[in-house]
Amino acid sequence: MPHTADSAIRNVVEATAMMETRMDYLSKAGPAAGAAQQACTAGRRAFGPVAFALAAVLPMTAFAQAWPVKPVRWVVPFSSGGVADIPARIIGQKLSETLGQQIVIENRPGAGGTLGSEAVARAQPDGYSWLVVSNTNVINAALYGKLSYDPVKDFTPVIHFASTPNVLVVHPAFPAKSVKELIEVARKRPKQIFYASSGNGSSQHLFAELFESSAKIEMEHVPFKGSGPAIAALLGGEVSMSFTGMSAVLPFIRTGKLRALGVTTSRRNASLPDVPAIGEQLPGYDATLWLGLLAPANTPREIVARMNAEIVKALKDPAVRKPLVEGGNDVIGGTPEEFGKLFNAELVKWAQIVKSVGAKID
């Protein structure tokens, strides 16, 4: 029975990928593998022109249909267990089933998310490297004097996963029981209240800077490499408070290990109906965390469209939607173009906020 165009492509791409994997292994095996390495090199030279010729004469949609033929990497530029990591793992698990290849979550925390972002910006645009992003990525564009990558030109928008508030949480031993009381304590003890964040330039850092500016108080910032370590420090009493992603701290709020004083959005969240919005006690304060996915620039649009369609479908699945909503997320979805518009609007918004609060890297 003759092969269809897309199955022929799949065979060639799979063979080429297998050859590349074997070459990488043999290159590390030393001189003893010399003969085998030469044979693989000859095979790669034979397959290369075939793959190139197929790409030239057959529709790109066929390549998108054949993709993926190996595991797909999602880089989360923050630590495991954080507000970006948890939704990525929920969605990634479902996509592993529907795509037939594993979605591998790779945590690359550090430097406010810039290390992981740079890794994807420099990755091959072949559909096997993707970046899980949040407000932090647009904040970095304004906060850092110079980045090694362009946060707009080096990426392609894919989809807006969800939006969620951060939560202002304090250690149970901290005296304040409300935002108003916290502001009173901070004014009496300037620069004596220590707050944790997931890193310099993170949304947690800037949400706190915005709070300080709005309330006209001064606190001390303690940056960590991700939400996980920051939350651990708060639970251990090393710091007094944090503006943390809701999904990461809900279990600790519900068990009384942390006290929630307010959510950062303009209205209350259904997951914490008794916790007021900070804006109720500090008029004008409003900061929403959003999560999404980017691909390296020049990733084939057909592959971007396929990833988008698979995620939209996954977000409608109760097995995915339910835990996201229970974690305090508003599930979004939408098109790459819609996410691109949000991303660009947020660049402008946070550049203005960074300038107005005078935020800088510690």
Secondary structure as GFF3:
##gff-version 3
##sequence-region A 1 362
A	DSSP	alpha_helix	5	27	.	.	.	ID=ss1
A	DSSP	three_ten_helix	31	33	.	.	.	ID=ss2
A	DSSP	alpha_helix	34	57	.	.	.	ID=ss3
A	DSSP	alpha_helix	60	66	.	.	.	ID=ss4
A	DSSP	beta_strand	72	76	.	.	.	ID=ss5
A	DSSP	alpha_helix	85	99	.	.	.	ID=ss6
A	DSSP	beta_strand	103	107	.	.	.	ID=ss7
A	DSSP	three_ten_helix	111	113	.	.	.	ID=ss8
A	DSSP	alpha_helix	114	121	.	.	.	ID=ss9
A	DSSP	beta_strand	129	134	.	.	.	ID=ss10
A	DSSP	alpha_helix	135	143	.	.	.	ID=ss11
A	DSSP	beta_strand	155	170	.	.	.	ID=ss12
A	DSSP	alpha_helix	179	188	.	.	.	ID=ss13
A	DSSP	beta_strand	194	197	.	.	.	ID=ss14
A	DSSP	alpha_helix	203	215	.	.	.	ID=ss15
A	DSSP	beta_strand	220	223	.	.	.	ID=ss16
A	DSSP	alpha_helix	227	235	.	.	.	ID=ss17
A	DSSP	beta_strand	241	245	.	.	.	ID=ss18
A	DSSP	alpha_helix	246	254	.	.	.	ID=ss19
A	DSSP	beta_strand	259	263	.	.	.	ID=ss20
A	DSSP	alpha_helix	278	281	.	.	.	ID=ss21
A	DSSP	beta_strand	288	296	.	.	.	ID=ss22
A	DSSP	alpha_helix	301	315	.	.	.	ID=ss23
A	DSSP	alpha_helix	318	326	.	.	.	ID=ss24
A	DSSP	beta_strand	330	333	.	.	.	ID=ss25
A	DSSP	alpha_helix	336	357	.	.	.	ID=ss26
###
